[in-house]
Amino acid sequence: MNSTVWMALALVLVLEGLGPMLLPRIWRRMILSMAQLPDSLLRRFGGGLVVAGAVIYYMVSTHAGN
């Protein structure tokens, strides 16, 4: 696997771990409130994150040579 992919995965893990490490009570409340949301809203939210990630990836990859 490309080292860039491993670096990206490592960064995701670091960022995902900051919430429960620094603010566990707030993080737990957020997760519990998200569990109550309807599936359709969670799908839209997840889709928005995927699109945002793809756009950021595209922008960084096309401007990396400059």
C-alpha positions, 0 to 999 in steps of 0.5 A: 500500500502507498505510504500516503494512504498509511499517513492519511489513515494515521491522521484519521486515527489521531483526529478520531481519538482526540474527542474521547481522549480530551472530552470523554463526557461531551464525546459520549453525549454526542455519540448517544445523540447521534444514535437517536437520529434517523437512518436517513439523516445519518446517511445524508451526513455520511454522504456529505462527509464522503463528498467533502473528503473526495473534494479535499483529496481532489483539490490537494492532489491536483495542486500538489505539483504547484 
